[in-house]
Amino acid sequence: MRSAKQIFAMGGALAAALALFVTTDAVAQWKPTRTIEFIVPAGTGGGADQMARMIQGIVQKHNLMDQPLVVINKSGGAGAEGFLDVKGSRNNPHKIIITLSNLFTTPLATGVPFSWRDLTPVAMLALDEFVLWVNAETPYKTPTEYINAVKKEPGKYKMGGTGSKQEDQIITVALERATGAKFTYVPYRGGGEVAVQLVGKHVDSTVNNPIEAVAQWRAGQLRPLCVFDTKRIALTDKIAGNMGWGDIPTCAETGLKIDYVMLRGIFMSPGATKDQVDFYVGLFQKVRATDEWKKFMAEGAFNTTFMTGDDYRKWVEANENLHRDLMKEAGFLAAN
């Protein structure tokens, strides 16, 4: 039979263990206590904006967290406005940002005092493809036909894209160097506007992401010529007539040895703790499990790769180096 002292000691140990469990559980269960600002470092209508608003809708519909998620576009300075806002919000777990290639291109091209290392990596949500698009009323059915026309009249054909010295213009320069064609590059504020300009024949081609032009393709207004990836998009459902994403050849198949994909990833402000990062990783895993997200991924022809932790950080670091090399070749690096 245990003595009163033994029982008291056991009770004290049990209480201490329970207190530790409660404390640990409370830390592990960190949750937002006020509205989350979801920053988009780009204009409305583009791929990043559409993805952020889709996520906002899914979170709200399925009650995935207690606090509101509000999308805020901060596109000034090629997205520098948004990145600097989050960088300057140290230890604020109620601010997250969705990224695109301007995570790399903006600081490299402008010298703005920002690096992805100033933020806290959370997760890669997907990789976005790029497609060479022309107006459906033009006669061009293949990249070769279009490029040959451009080569005959240097500078006449306009390539519309999002921003200057960013991914769309990088791909345009790569096209010029690979083919000898010469485009006049016309920058716009976002991918949505770029698609509208191509429909209106204010530009002759674009390299928009699938999601930025799928509505116009489905409506018979635009025509895809090739996708800038090493393999075809693995989707078979028909989008426009008898064509689906998987029917679009890679640019390499047509003789254009150019490939480029873009990050759709989430970062937090600097100083975020592991439990705060874990909350958002869990939130986005729940988002990815919904039917709405799966449909969005299929309609936008996304590569659905998901990464967190060291794998995500290593991928980002490698792609920063890739963009530095591409921009150096294109002459887009900021002067030292």
MARSE-299714 format. One record per residue: x, y, z of N, C-alpha, C in turn; residue in three letters. Coordinates in steps of 0.2 Angstrom, whole numbers, padded with zeros to 4 digits, always signed. Layout:
N
XYZXYZXYZALA/...
***
This chain:
336
+0004-0006+0000+0000+0000+0000+0004+0006+0000MET/+0003+0011-0005+0007+0017-0005+0006+0022+0001ARG/+0011+0025+0003+0010+0030+0008+0007+0036+0005SER/+0005+0040+0010+0002+0047+0008+0007+0051+0004ALA/+0014+0050+0006+0019+0054+0003+0020+0052-0004LYS/+0020+0045-0005+0020+0043-0012+0015+0045-0017GLN/+0009+0044-0014+0003+0047-0018+0003+0054-0019ILE/+0005+0058-0015+0006+0065-0016+0011+0066-0021PHE/+0017+0063-0021+0022+0064-0026+0020+0062-0033ALA/+0016+0056-0033+0013+0054-0040+0008+0059-0042MET/+0004+0061-0038+0000+0067-0040+0003+0073-0043GLY/+0009+0075-0039+0012+0081-0042+0015+0079-0048GLY/+0018+0073-0049+0021+0072-0056+0016+0072-0061ALA/+0010+0069-0060+0005+0069-0065+0002+0076-0067LEU/+0002+0080-0062+0000+0087-0063+0005+0090-0067ALA/+0011+0089-0066+0017+0092-0070+0017+0090-0077ALA/+0016+0083-0078+0015+0081-0084+0009+0083-0088ALA/+0004+0084-0085-0002+0087-0088-0001+0094-0090LEU/+0002+0098-0085+0003+0105-0087+0008+0105-0093ALA/+0013+0101-0093+0017+0101-0099+0014+0099-0105LEU/+0009+0094-0105+0005+0092-0111+0001+0098-0113PHE/-0002+0101-0109-0007+0106-0110-0003+0112-0114VAL/+0003+0114-0111+0007+0119-0113+0009+0118-0120THR/+0012+0111-0121+0014+0109-0128+0009+0109-0133THR/+0003+0107-0131-0003+0106-0135-0005+0113-0138ASP/-0005+0118-0133-0007+0125-0134-0002+0128-0140ALA/+0004+0126-0139+0009+0129-0144+0008+0126-0151VAL/+0007+0119-0151+0006+0116-0157+0000+0118-0160ALA/-0005+0120-0157-0012+0122-0159-0012+0129-0161GLN/-0006+0133-0162-0007+0140-0164-0012+0141-0169TRP/-0016+0146-0168-0021+0148-0173-0021+0156-0174LYS/-0023+0158-0180-0023+0166-0180-0028+0168-0176PRO/-0027+0174-0173-0032+0178-0169-0035+0184-0172THR/-0033+0185-0178-0036+0191-0181-0036+0190-0189ARG/-0039+0194-0193-0039+0193-0200-0032+0192-0203THR/-0032+0187-0208-0025+0186-0211-0025+0190-0218ILE/-0020+0194-0219-0019+0198-0225-0015+0193-0230GLU/-0018+0192-0235-0015+0187-0241-0013+0192-0246PHE/-0006+0193-0246-0004+0198-0251-0002+0195-0258ILE/-0004+0198-0263-0003+0196-0270+0002+0201-0273VAL/+0008+0200-0274+0013+0205-0277+0012+0205-0285PRO/+0006+0206-0287+0004+0207-0294-0003+0210-0295ALA/-0005+0211-0301-0011+0214-0302-0017+0209-0302GLY/-0023+0212-0302-0029+0208-0302-0030+0204-0309THR/-0032+0198-0309-0034+0194-0315-0028+0190-0317GLY/-0022+0190-0314-0017+0186-0316-0017+0179-0312GLY/-0012+0175-0314-0012+0168-0311-0012+0168-0304GLY/-0007+0172-0301-0006+0173-0294-0013+0175-0290ALA/-0016+0180-0293-0022+0183-0290-0028+0178-0291ASP/-0028+0175-0296-0034+0170-0297-0033+0164-0292GLN/-0027+0162-0291-0025+0157-0286-0027+0159-0279MET/-0025+0165-0277-0026+0168-0270-0033+0168-0269ALA/-0037+0171-0274-0044+0171-0273-0048+0165-0273ARG/-0045+0160-0276-0048+0153-0276-0047+0150-0269MET/-0041+0151-0266-0039+0149-0259-0044+0152-0254ILE/-0045+0159-0255-0049+0163-0251-0056+0160-0251GLN/-0059+0158-0257-0066+0156-0257-0066+0149-0254GLY/-0061+0144-0255-0061+0138-0252-0061+0138-0244ILE/-0057+0142-0242-0056+0143-0234-0063+0145-0231VAL/-0066+0150-0235-0072+0152-0232-0078+0147-0233GLN/-0078+0144-0239-0084+0139-0240-0083+0133-0235LYS/-0077+0131-0234-0076+0125-0230-0075+0126-0222HIS/-0075+0133-0220-0073+0135-0214-0067+0132-0211ASN/-0061+0133-0215-0055+0129-0213-0051+0133-0208LEU/-0053+0139-0206-0050+0143-0200-0055+0148-0198MET/-0054+0150-0192-0059+0154-0188-0059+0161-0191ASP/-0053+0164-0193-0052+0171-0195-0053+0172-0202GLN/-0055+0178-0204-0056+0179-0212-0049+0179-0215PRO/-0049+0178-0222-0043+0178-0226-0045+0183-0231LEU/-0041+0189-0231-0042+0194-0236-0037+0195-0241VAL/-0038+0195-0247-0033+0196-0253-0032+0203-0254VAL/-0026+0205-0254-0024+0212-0255-0018+0212-0261ILE/-0020+0215-0266-0015+0216-0272-0010+0222-0271ASN/-0004+0220-0271+0001+0226-0270+0006+0224-0276LYS/+0005+0227-0282+0009+0226-0288+0014+0231-0289SER/+0014+0236-0285+0019+0242-0287+0026+0240-0287GLY/+0030+0242-0292+0037+0241-0293+0038+0234-0294GLY/+0034+0231-0299+0035+0224-0301+0034+0219-0295ALA/+0030+0221-0290+0028+0217-0285+0033+0218-0279GLY/+0037+0223-0279+0042+0225-0274+0038+0228-0268ALA/+0032+0231-0270+0028+0234-0264+0025+0228-0260GLU/+0023+0223-0263+0021+0217-0258+0026+0214-0255GLY/+0032+0213-0258+0037+0209-0254+0040+0213-0249PHE/+0041+0220-0250+0044+0224-0245+0039+0225-0239LEU/+0032+0225-0240+0027+0225-0235+0028+0219-0230ASP/+0029+0213-0233+0029+0207-0229+0036+0207-0226VAL/+0041+0209-0229+0048+0209-0226+0048+0214-0220LYS/+0044+0219-0220+0044+0224-0215+0039+0222-0209GLY/+0036+0216-0210+0031+0214-0205+0034+0209-0201SER/+0040+0210-0198+0043+0204-0194+0039+0202-0188ARG/+0039+0196-0187+0035+0193-0181+0027+0194-0182ASN/+0025+0195-0188+0018+0195-0189+0015+0189-0193ASN/+0013+0184-0189+0010+0178-0192+0003+0179-0196PRO/+0001+0185-0196-0006+0186-0199-0005+0189-0206HIS/+0001+0188-0209+0002+0191-0215+0006+0186-0219LYS/+0003+0183-0225+0006+0179-0229+0006+0181-0236ILE/+0010+0179-0241+0011+0181-0248+0012+0175-0252ILE/+0008+0176-0258+0009+0171-0263+0014+0173-0268ILE/+0018+0169-0271+0024+0171-0275+0023+0169-0282THR/+0027+0172-0286+0027+0170-0293+0035+0171-0295LEU/+0037+0172-0301+0044+0172-0303+0047+0179-0301SER/+0042+0184-0299+0045+0190-0297+0048+0190-0290ASN/+0047+0184-0287+0051+0183-0281+0058+0184-0282LEU/+0060+0181-0288+0067+0182-0290+0069+0188-0295PHE/+0065+0189-0300+0066+0194-0305+0066+0201-0303THR/+0062+0202-0298+0061+0209-0296+0067+0212-0292THR/+0070+0208-0287+0076+0211-0284+0082+0210-0289PRO/+0082+0205-0293+0088+0205-0298+0088+0210-0303LEU/+0082+0212-0305+0082+0217-0311+0082+0225-0308ALA/+0079+0226-0302+0079+0232-0300+0084+0234-0294THR/+0087+0229-0291+0091+0231-0285+0087+0232-0279GLY/+0081+0232-0279+0077+0233-0273+0079+0229-0267VAL/+0080+0231-0261+0083+0228-0256+0078+0222-0253PRO/+0078+0217-0257+0074+0211-0255+0076+0205-0257PHE/+0076+0199-0254+0077+0193-0256+0072+0188-0253SER/+0071+0182-0256+0067+0177-0253+0069+0175-0246TRP/+0076+0176-0245+0078+0174-0238+0076+0179-0233ARG/+0073+0184-0235+0070+0189-0230+0063+0187-0227ASP/+0061+0182-0230+0054+0179-0228+0055+0172-0225LEU/+0049+0169-0223+0049+0163-0220+0045+0158-0225THR/+0049+0153-0228+0046+0149-0233+0041+0144-0230PRO/+0035+0143-0233+0029+0139-0230+0028+0133-0235VAL/+0026+0134-0241+0025+0128-0245+0025+0130-0252ALA/+0027+0126-0257+0025+0126-0264+0018+0123-0265MET/+0014+0127-0268+0007+0125-0269+0007+0121-0276LEU/+0010+0124-0281+0010+0121-0288+0015+0124-0292ALA/+0016+0122-0298+0021+0125-0303+0016+0127-0309LEU/+0017+0133-0311+0013+0135-0317+0017+0135-0323ASP/+0013+0133-0329+0016+0132-0335+0015+0139-0339GLU/+0019+0139-0345+0018+0145-0349+0017+0142-0356PHE/+0012+0145-0360+0010+0143-0366+0011+0149-0371VAL/+0013+0147-0377+0013+0153-0383+0006+0153-0386LEU/+0003+0159-0385-0004+0160-0388-0004+0165-0394TRP/-0008+0164-0398-0010+0169-0404-0017+0169-0404VAL/-0020+0174-0407-0027+0175-0408-0029+0170-0413ASN/-0035+0167-0411-0038+0161-0415-0040+0163-0422ALA/-0040+0170-0424-0042+0172-0431-0036+0172-0435GLU/-0030+0172-0432-0024+0172-0436-0023+0165-0440THR/-0019+0165-0445-0018+0158-0449-0013+0154-0445PRO/-0009+0156-0440-0004+0152-0437-0006+0146-0433TYR/-0004+0140-0435-0006+0134-0432+0000+0130-0428LYS/+0006+0132-0430+0012+0130-0426+0016+0135-0425THR/+0021+0134-0420+0026+0139-0418+0030+0141-0424PRO/+0032+0136-0428+0036+0137-0434+0033+0142-0438THR/+0027+0142-0440+0023+0146-0444+0023+0153-0441GLU/+0022+0154-0435+0022+0160-0432+0029+0164-0432TYR/+0034+0160-0430+0040+0163-0429+0043+0165-0436ILE/+0042+0161-0441+0044+0163-0448+0041+0169-0450ASN/+0034+0170-0448+0031+0177-0450+0035+0183-0446ALA/+0036+0181-0440+0040+0187-0436+0046+0188-0439VAL/+0050+0183-0441+0057+0184-0443+0057+0188-0450LYS/+0051+0188-0454+0051+0192-0460+0050+0199-0459LYS/+0047+0201-0453+0046+0208-0452+0048+0210-0445GLU/+0055+0210-0443+0058+0211-0437+0055+0217-0433PRO/+0052+0216-0427+0050+0222-0423+0042+0224-0424GLY/+0039+0221-0430+0032+0222-0431+0028+0219-0426LYS/+0029+0213-0425+0025+0208-0421+0026+0210-0413TYR/+0020+0211-0410+0020+0213-0403+0019+0207-0398LYS/+0023+0206-0393+0023+0201-0388+0020+0204-0382MET/+0014+0202-0380+0011+0205-0374+0014+0201-0368GLY/+0015+0204-0362+0017+0201-0356+0016+0205-0350GLY/+0017+0201-0344+0016+0205-0338+0022+0208-0335THR/+0022+0214-0335+0028+0218-0332+0034+0218-0337GLY/+0039+0221-0335+0046+0221-0338+0051+0218-0335SER/+0056+0215-0338+0061+0211-0335+0059+0206-0330LYS/+0053+0203-0332+0050+0197-0328+0049+0191-0332GLN/+0046+0186-0330+0046+0180-0333+0044+0180-0340GLU/+0038+0184-0342+0036+0184-0349+0041+0187-0354ASP/+0045+0192-0351+0050+0195-0356+0056+0191-0356GLN/+0057+0187-0351+0063+0183-0351+0062+0177-0356ILE/+0056+0174-0356+0054+0169-0361+0054+0172-0368ILE/+0052+0179-0369+0052+0182-0375+0059+0183-0378THR/+0064+0185-0374+0071+0186-0376+0074+0179-0377VAL/+0072+0174-0374+0074+0167-0375+0072+0165-0382ALA/+0066+0166-0384+0063+0165-0390+0067+0168-0396LEU/+0068+0175-0395+0072+0179-0400+0079+0176-0401GLU/+0082+0174-0395+0089+0171-0396+0089+0164-0399ARG/+0084+0160-0398+0084+0154-0401+0082+0153-0408ALA/+0078+0159-0410+0076+0159-0417+0078+0164-0422THR/+0081+0169-0419+0083+0175-0423+0077+0180-0424GLY/+0071+0178-0422+0065+0183-0422+0066+0189-0418ALA/+0063+0194-0420+0063+0200-0416+0056+0203-0414LYS/+0054+0203-0408+0048+0205-0406+0048+0212-0403PHE/+0043+0216-0403+0042+0222-0399+0038+0220-0393THR/+0041+0220-0387+0038+0218-0381+0034+0223-0378TYR/+0028+0222-0376+0023+0227-0373+0021+0224-0366VAL/+0023+0228-0361+0021+0226-0354+0014+0228-0352PRO/+0011+0224-0348+0004+0225-0345+0005+0224-0337TYR/-0001+0226-0334-0001+0225-0327-0002+0218-0324ARG/-0005+0214-0328-0007+0207-0326-0009+0203-0332GLY/-0009+0196-0330-0010+0191-0335-0017+0192-0338GLY/-0022+0194-0334-0029+0195-0336-0029+0200-0342GLY/-0026+0205-0341-0026+0211-0345-0022+0209-0352GLU/-0017+0205-0351-0013+0202-0357-0018+0198-0361VAL/-0022+0194-0358-0026+0190-0363-0031+0194-0366ALA/-0034+0199-0363-0039+0203-0366-0036+0207-0372VAL/-0029+0209-0371-0026+0213-0376-0025+0209-0383GLN/-0024+0202-0381-0023+0197-0387-0029+0196-0391LEU/-0035+0195-0387-0041+0195-0390-0043+0201-0394VAL/-0041+0207-0392-0043+0213-0395-0038+0214-0401GLY/-0033+0210-0402-0028+0211-0407-0023+0217-0406LYS/-0022+0219-0400-0018+0224-0398-0011+0222-0398HIS/-0010+0215-0397-0003+0212-0397-0004+0206-0402VAL/+0001+0203-0404+0001+0197-0409+0001+0191-0405ASP/+0004+0190-0399+0005+0184-0396+0007+0186-0389SER/+0006+0180-0384+0008+0181-0377+0011+0174-0375THR/+0014+0174-0369+0016+0168-0366+0012+0167-0360VAL/+0006+0168-0359+0002+0168-0353+0002+0161-0350ASN/+0001+0161-0344-0001+0154-0340-0007+0152-0343ASN/-0008+0145-0342-0015+0142-0344-0021+0145-0341PRO/-0020+0146-0335-0026+0149-0331-0028+0156-0333ILE/-0023+0160-0336-0024+0167-0338-0028+0167-0345GLU/-0028+0162-0349-0030+0162-0355-0035+0156-0357ALA/-0037+0152-0352-0041+0146-0353-0048+0148-0355VAL/-0051+0154-0352-0058+0156-0354-0058+0158-0361ALA/-0053+0162-0363-0053+0164-0370-0052+0158-0375GLN/-0048+0153-0373-0047+0148-0377-0053+0144-0378TRP/-0057+0143-0372-0063+0139-0372-0068+0143-0377ARG/-0068+0149-0377-0073+0153-0381-0071+0154-0388ALA/-0065+0151-0390-0063+0151-0397-0060+0157-0399GLY/-0057+0161-0394-0054+0167-0396-0046+0167-0397GLN/-0043+0162-0393-0036+0161-0393-0034+0154-0395LEU/-0028+0154-0398-0025+0147-0400-0019+0146-0397ARG/-0018+0140-0393-0011+0138-0390-0007+0135-0396PRO/+0000+0137-0396+0004+0134-0401+0009+0129-0398LEU/+0011+0130-0392+0016+0126-0388+0016+0127-0381CYS/+0018+0123-0377+0019+0124-0370+0027+0123-0368VAL/+0029+0128-0364+0036+0129-0362+0038+0124-0356PHE/+0038+0117-0358+0040+0113-0353+0043+0107-0356ASP/+0046+0102-0352+0050+0097-0355+0045+0091-0357THR/+0039+0091-0354+0034+0086-0356+0028+0089-0357LYS/+0023+0086-0360+0016+0088-0361+0013+0088-0355ARG/+0008+0093-0354+0003+0093-0348-0001+0087-0348ILE/-0001+0083-0342-0004+0077-0342-0011+0077-0340ALA/-0015+0080-0344-0022+0081-0344-0026+0080-0350LEU/-0031+0075-0350-0034+0073-0356-0041+0076-0358THR/-0044+0079-0353-0051+0082-0354-0050+0087-0359ASP/-0056+0088-0363-0056+0092-0369-0058+0099-0366LYS/-0054+0104-0368-0056+0111-0366-0059+0115-0372ILE/-0056+0115-0378-0059+0119-0383-0060+0114-0389ALA/-0066+0113-0391-0067+0108-0396-0065+0101-0395GLY/-0060+0099-0399-0058+0092-0398-0051+0093-0395ASN/-0049+0098-0392-0042+0099-0389-0042+0100-0382MET/-0037+0097-0379-0036+0097-0372-0029+0100-0370GLY/-0027+0101-0364-0020+0103-0363-0015+0098-0365TRP/-0017+0092-0365-0012+0087-0367-0011+0086-0374GLY/-0015+0090-0378-0014+0090-0385-0010+0095-0388ASP/-0008+0100-0383-0003+0105-0385+0004+0102-0385ILE/+0008+0103-0390+0015+0100-0390+0019+0104-0386PRO/+0024+0101-0383+0029+0105-0380+0033+0110-0385THR/+0036+0115-0383+0039+0119-0388+0045+0115-0391CYS/+0048+0111-0387+0054+0107-0389+0052+0103-0394ALA/+0046+0100-0394+0044+0095-0400+0044+0099-0406GLU/+0043+0105-0406+0042+0109-0412+0049+0112-0415THR/+0054+0111-0411+0061+0113-0412+0063+0119-0408GLY/+0059+0122-0404+0061+0127-0399+0063+0124-0392LEU/+0069+0124-0392+0072+0121-0386+0072+0125-0380LYS/+0066+0127-0377+0065+0132-0372+0060+0129-0367ILE/+0062+0129-0361+0057+0127-0356+0058+0131-0349ASP/+0052+0132-0346+0051+0137-0341+0045+0136-0337TYR/+0045+0135-0330+0039+0134-0326+0040+0139-0320VAL/+0034+0141-0317+0034+0146-0312+0031+0144-0306MET/+0035+0146-0300+0033+0144-0293+0026+0148-0292LEU/+0022+0144-0289+0016+0147-0285+0017+0144-0278ARG/+0020+0148-0274+0022+0146-0267+0020+0151-0262GLY/+0020+0149-0256+0018+0153-0250+0024+0155-0245ILE/+0024+0161-0243+0029+0163-0238+0026+0167-0233PHE/+0029+0167-0227+0027+0172-0222+0032+0177-0220MET/+0030+0182-0216+0034+0187-0214+0040+0184-0210SER/+0046+0187-0209+0051+0185-0206+0050+0184-0198PRO/+0053+0179-0195+0052+0178-0188+0047+0173-0186GLY/+0044+0170-0191+0038+0166-0190+0041+0159-0186ALA/+0037+0157-0182+0039+0151-0178+0037+0145-0181THR/+0040+0139-0179+0038+0133-0183+0031+0131-0182LYS/+0028+0132-0176+0021+0131-0175+0016+0135-0180ASP/+0019+0141-0181+0015+0146-0185+0015+0143-0192GLN/+0021+0141-0195+0022+0138-0201+0018+0132-0202VAL/+0018+0128-0197+0015+0122-0197+0007+0123-0198ASP/+0004+0128-0195-0003+0129-0195-0004+0131-0203PHE/+0000+0135-0206-0002+0136-0213-0001+0130-0218TYR/+0004+0126-0216+0005+0120-0220-0001+0116-0220VAL/-0003+0115-0214-0009+0111-0213-0015+0114-0216GLY/-0016+0121-0216-0021+0124-0219-0021+0123-0227LEU/-0015+0123-0230-0015+0122-0237-0016+0115-0239PHE/-0014+0110-0235-0015+0103-0236-0023+0102-0236GLN/-0026+0105-0232-0034+0105-0232-0037+0108-0238LYS/-0034+0113-0240-0036+0117-0246-0035+0112-0252VAL/-0029+0109-0253-0028+0104-0258-0032+0098-0259ARG/-0035+0096-0253-0039+0090-0253-0046+0092-0255ALA/-0048+0098-0256-0055+0099-0258-0056+0098-0266THR/-0062+0097-0268-0064+0096-0275-0063+0102-0279ASP/-0064+0108-0275-0063+0114-0279-0056+0115-0281GLU/-0052+0114-0277-0044+0114-0278-0042+0110-0284TRP/-0045+0104-0283-0043+0099-0289-0045+0101-0295LYS/-0052+0104-0296-0054+0106-0302-0050+0112-0304LYS/-0049+0116-0300-0045+0122-0302-0038+0120-0304PHE/-0035+0115-0301-0028+0113-0304-0029+0110-0311MET/-0034+0106-0312-0035+0103-0319-0037+0109-0324ALA/-0041+0113-0322-0043+0118-0327-0037+0123-0329GLU/-0033+0124-0324-0027+0129-0325-0021+0125-0327GLY/-0022+0118-0328-0016+0114-0331-0010+0115-0327ALA/-0011+0115-0320-0005+0116-0316-0001+0109-0315PHE/+0005+0110-0314+0009+0104-0311+0008+0105-0303ASN/+0005+0099-0300+0003+0099-0293+0008+0098-0288THR/+0014+0098-0290+0020+0097-0285+0019+0101-0279THR/+0019+0098-0273+0019+0101-0266+0025+0100-0262PHE/+0028+0105-0259+0034+0105-0256+0034+0109-0249MET/+0037+0107-0244+0038+0111-0238+0045+0110-0235THR/+0047+0113-0230+0053+0112-0227+0059+0113-0231GLY/+0064+0109-0230+0071+0109-0233+0070+0108-0240ASP/+0066+0104-0243+0065+0102-0250+0063+0109-0253ASP/+0058+0112-0250+0055+0118-0253+0061+0124-0253TYR/+0064+0124-0248+0070+0129-0248+0075+0128-0253ARG/+0077+0122-0254+0082+0120-0259+0080+0121-0266LYS/+0073+0120-0267+0070+0121-0274+0071+0129-0275TRP/+0069+0133-0270+0069+0140-0271+0076+0143-0272VAL/+0080+0140-0269+0087+0143-0269+0090+0141-0276GLU/+0089+0135-0279+0091+0133-0285+0088+0137-0291ALA/+0081+0139-0290+0078+0143-0295+0080+0150-0295ASN/+0082+0152-0289+0085+0159-0289+0091+0159-0293GLU/+0096+0154-0293+0102+0154-0297+0100+0153-0304ASN/+0095+0149-0306+0093+0149-0313+0090+0155-0316LEU/+0086+0159-0312+0084+0166-0314+0090+0171-0315HIS/+0095+0170-0310+0101+0175-0311+0104+0173-0318ARG/+0105+0167-0319+0108+0165-0325+0104+0168-0332ASP/+0098+0166-0331+0094+0168-0337+0094+0176-0338LEU/+0093+0179-0333+0093+0187-0333+0100+0190-0335MET/+0105+0187-0333+0111+0189-0335+0112+0188-0342LYS/+0110+0182-0345+0110+0181-0352+0106+0186-0356GLU/+0100+0188-0353+0096+0193-0357+0098+0200-0356ALA/+0103+0201-0351+0105+0208-0350+0100+0212-0345GLY/+0097+0208-0341+0092+0211-0337+0094+0213-0329PHE/+0100+0211-0328+0102+0212-0321+0103+0219-0319LEU/+0102+0221-0313+0103+0228-0311+0110+0229-0311ALA/+0112+0235-0312+0119+0237-0312+0121+0237-0305ALA/+0127+0235-0303+0130+0235-0297+0131+0242-0294ASN/
***
